[in-house]
Amino acid sequence: MNEGLEHIMEIEKVKKEADKLMMNKIIKYEKEIADLKKEICELRQDNRKLSQQVEDSIDRMRKAGLI
């Protein structure tokens, strides 16, 4: 009977270790996702600025009669 209890306790120990490893992976990927979301936001802002610069350049060329 004692062997059965020890076996169950060993299984529970392995489960807890697996849970800990899984939580570490989840935390790692959540951080990576947050970093990527921040990068996407920055890229979108840069894209808006570049788009505005292109529009301004085209307007100046039109006013100058170049296009």
QUISUL-V844020 format. One record per backbone hydrogen bond with DSSP energy under -0.5 kcal/mol. CO is the residue of the C=O (numbers start at 1). NH is the residue of the N-H. Records with the same first field share a line. If there is no record, write none. Layout:
# QUISUL-V844020
CO = NH  NH
This chain:
# QUISUL-V844020
1 = 5
2 = 6
3 = 7
4 = 8
5 = 9
6 = 10
7 = 11
8 = 12
9 = 13
10 = 14
11 = 15
12 = 16
13 = 17
14 = 18
15 = 19
16 = 20
17 = 21
18 = 22
19 = 23
20 = 24
21 = 25
22 = 26
23 = 27
24 = 28
25 = 29
26 = 30
27 = 31
28 = 32
29 = 33
30 = 34
31 = 35
32 = 36
33 = 37
34 = 38
35 = 39
36 = 40
37 = 41
38 = 42
39 = 43
40 = 44
41 = 45
42 = 46
43 = 47
44 = 48
45 = 49
46 = 50
47 = 51
48 = 52
49 = 53
50 = 54
51 = 55
52 = 56
53 = 57
54 = 58
55 = 59
56 = 60
57 = 61
58 = 62
59 = 63
60 = 64
61 = 66  67
62 = 65
